[in-house]
Amino acid sequence: MEPHAPLQFLNMTAHTDGFGPLNSTLHAEGVSMAALADAVGTPAYVYSAGTLRARYRTYEEAFAGLDCLIAYAVKANAGLAILKILAAEGAGADTVSEGEIRRALAAGIAPDRIIFSGMGKTDAELAFALSFPGLQINVESRPEFERLSALAAAQGVRPLVVFRVNPDVAAGGHDKISTGRSDNKFGIPVDEALDLYRQAQAAGLVQAVGLGCHIGSQIRETTPFRAAWGALREMTLKLRAEGRTVERIDLGGGLGVDYGDGDTGARPADLAVVAAEVFGDLGVKLAVEPGRSIVADAGVLLSRVIHINPRRAGPTFLVVDAGMNDLLRPTLYEAWHEIEPVAPRAGNLTAYDVVGPVCETGDTFARGRILTPMIAGDLVAFRGAGAYGASMASEYNSRLPAPEVLVDGNRWAVVRPRPNYGAVMAREQVPDWI
């Protein structure tokens, strides 16, 4: 594959991504968003290949001095085009299902650069993972360890296993995305994890090679990471003092992004500094699993205004053709997404309640959002939608899935088309006795 030049950012605002104004109209790299809307319709997801590469390279550069696998968290956006771009950059993959493993493999990511995480792996998923030598399985509970050991013995293989520890560290931008507290479903308590590690190395049915943790998403400071990683360091030293080997440390992911609130928070370089301080003298192979911080700013959801609905009291309703089925985060997490007019109009700024057409009051993207004047037919872009946007979408209200478009410089292509109603309904079968 030919090398790509660094992305030349178009926008002259505080944004550092591939979306910005050119001739007063929002562009994705060198392609007009208005032209894309005309070509593929709305709502639609638009991704910047240049931003993906740039975000990945911030991790590559930050961790360059450490023996560290940068394993992209596939759940953030599992599109094959996204994965192929990152695979070409050298990324590994953090996966949480058989489907995600299959996608990573299809994108060209080697098994020894794939991590299989997740606290509810089925026997079928574990058996599938065991068929790929070198693939790392992160075990998250005693029952999972016992099932994996039995399956490994039956298949005559010894998989690489890292035990995911629950360090009881509170972190994460929302209660629903905090995963490192003792009352969360993820990971193994410290004392139990030590016992399992000893048991695993004694029994020899699996190759117990390391420890890991993942304490949550949208974490904006390094203090929680330092606390969690400190627990892993102490466990490593304790196990090594007993004569046991600990070769790998899985740092997890969770580094937050700025969705438009102006709080930039910690950067990959800050994370790498802490990792070096905590583990630099242990001679371990590290893995870090960024997802959101690589792909969030690389995607926007493009939508068109259906109509404006004024009301006597409160902000005017701005009704757009994207719904909560296309972008669930505001409904699920009360998440903020910056909303940007594609071709801003002159005039007084106006407060809008930005809502979609889905038959739910929760189908609300923003309340009292201050925007330039809008009229029916105008286009808006929901920024920061590359992560947990299309990957969490549904067909609720029998709405067609939004197409996904990839832009790379002046080139663009539909990487997942919008199906027609016939194709959607053809997936179903009606029993012949009805």
Secondary structure as the mmCIF struct_conf table of DSSP 4:
data_model
#
loop_
_struct_conf.conf_type_id
_struct_conf.id
_struct_conf.beg_label_comp_id
_struct_conf.beg_label_asym_id
_struct_conf.beg_label_seq_id
_struct_conf.end_label_comp_id
_struct_conf.end_label_asym_id
_struct_conf.end_label_seq_id
HELX_LH_PP_P HELX_LH_PP_P1 ALA A 5 LEU A 7
BEND BEND1 THR A 13 ALA A 14
BEND BEND2 ASP A 17 GLY A 18
STRN STRN1 PHE A 19 LEU A 22
TURN_TY1_P TURN_TY1_P1 ASN A 23 SER A 24
STRN STRN2 THR A 25 ALA A 28
TURN_TY1_P TURN_TY1_P2 GLU A 29 GLY A 30
STRN STRN3 VAL A 31 SER A 32
HELX_RH_AL_P HELX_RH_AL_P1 MET A 33 VAL A 40
BEND BEND3 THR A 42 PRO A 43
STRN STRN4 ALA A 44 SER A 48
HELX_RH_AL_P HELX_RH_AL_P2 ALA A 49 ALA A 62
TURN_TY1_P TURN_TY1_P3 PHE A 63 GLY A 65
BEND BEND4 LEU A 66 LEU A 66
STRN STRN5 CYS A 68 ALA A 73
HELX_RH_3T_P HELX_RH_3T_P1 VAL A 74 ALA A 76
HELX_RH_AL_P HELX_RH_AL_P3 LEU A 80 GLU A 89
TURN_TY1_P TURN_TY1_P4 GLY A 90 GLY A 90
STRN STRN6 GLY A 92 THR A 95
BEND BEND5 VAL A 96 SER A 97
HELX_RH_AL_P HELX_RH_AL_P4 GLU A 98 ALA A 106
TURN_TY1_P TURN_TY1_P5 ALA A 107 GLY A 108
HELX_RH_3T_P HELX_RH_3T_P2 PRO A 111 ARG A 113
STRN STRN7 ILE A 114 PHE A 116
TURN_TY1_P TURN_TY1_P6 MET A 119 GLY A 120
HELX_RH_AL_P HELX_RH_AL_P5 ASP A 123 LEU A 130
TURN_TY1_P TURN_TY1_P7 SER A 131 SER A 131
BEND BEND6 PHE A 132 PHE A 132
TURN_TY1_P TURN_TY1_P8 PRO A 133 GLY A 134
STRN STRN8 GLN A 136 VAL A 139
BEND BEND7 SER A 141 SER A 141
HELX_RH_AL_P HELX_RH_AL_P6 ARG A 142 GLN A 155
TURN_TY1_P TURN_TY1_P9 GLY A 156 GLY A 156
STRN STRN9 LEU A 160 ASN A 166
BEND BEND8 GLY A 173 HIS A 174
HELX_RH_3T_P HELX_RH_3T_P3 ASP A 175 ILE A 177
STRN STRN10 SER A 178 SER A 178
BEND BEND9 ARG A 181 ARG A 181
TURN_TY1_P TURN_TY1_P10 SER A 182 ASP A 183
BEND BEND10 ASN A 184 GLY A 187
STRN STRN11 ILE A 188 PRO A 189
HELX_RH_AL_P HELX_RH_AL_P7 VAL A 190 ALA A 203
BEND BEND11 LEU A 205 VAL A 206
STRN STRN12 GLN A 207 GLY A 212
STRN STRN13 GLY A 216 GLY A 216
BEND BEND12 SER A 217 GLN A 218
STRN STRN14 ILE A 219 ILE A 219
BEND BEND13 GLU A 221 THR A 222
HELX_RH_AL_P HELX_RH_AL_P8 THR A 223 ALA A 241
TURN_TY1_P TURN_TY1_P11 GLU A 242 GLY A 243
STRN STRN15 ARG A 248 ASP A 250
STRN STRN16 LEU A 255 LEU A 255
BEND BEND14 TYR A 259 GLY A 262
HELX_RH_AL_P HELX_RH_AL_P9 PRO A 268 PHE A 279
TURN_TY1_P TURN_TY1_P12 GLY A 280 GLY A 283
HELX_LH_PP_P HELX_LH_PP_P2 VAL A 284 VAL A 284
STRN STRN17 LYS A 285 VAL A 288
HELX_RH_AL_P HELX_RH_AL_P10 ARG A 292 VAL A 295
HELX_RH_3T_P HELX_RH_3T_P4 ALA A 296 ALA A 298
STRN STRN18 GLY A 299 ASN A 309
BEND BEND15 ARG A 312 PRO A 315
STRN STRN19 THR A 316 VAL A 320
BEND BEND16 ASP A 321 ASP A 321
TURN_TY1_P TURN_TY1_P13 MET A 324 ASP A 326
HELX_RH_AL_P HELX_RH_AL_P11 ARG A 329 TYR A 333
STRN STRN20 ILE A 339 PRO A 341
BEND BEND17 VAL A 342 ALA A 343
HELX_LH_PP_P HELX_LH_PP_P3 PRO A 344 ARG A 345
BEND BEND18 ALA A 346 GLY A 347
STRN STRN21 THR A 350 VAL A 355
BEND BEND19 PRO A 357 GLU A 360
TURN_TY1_P TURN_TY1_P14 THR A 361 GLY A 362
STRN STRN22 THR A 364 LEU A 371
BEND BEND20 THR A 372 THR A 372
TURN_TY1_P TURN_TY1_P15 ALA A 376 GLY A 377
STRN STRN23 LEU A 379 PHE A 382
TURN_TY1_P TURN_TY1_P16 ARG A 383 GLY A 384
BEND BEND21 GLY A 386 GLY A 389
HELX_RH_3T_P HELX_RH_3T_P5 ALA A 390 MET A 392
HELX_RH_3T_P HELX_RH_3T_P6 TYR A 396 SER A 398
HELX_LH_PP_P HELX_LH_PP_P4 ARG A 399 PRO A 403
STRN STRN24 GLU A 404 ASP A 408
TURN_TY1_P TURN_TY1_P17 GLY A 409 ASN A 410
STRN STRN25 ARG A 411 ARG A 416
HELX_LH_PP_P HELX_LH_PP_P5 PRO A 417 ASN A 420
HELX_RH_AL_P HELX_RH_AL_P12 TYR A 421 ALA A 426
TURN_TY1_P TURN_TY1_P18 ARG A 427 ARG A 427
TURN_TY1_P TURN_TY1_P19 ASP A 432 TRP A 433
#
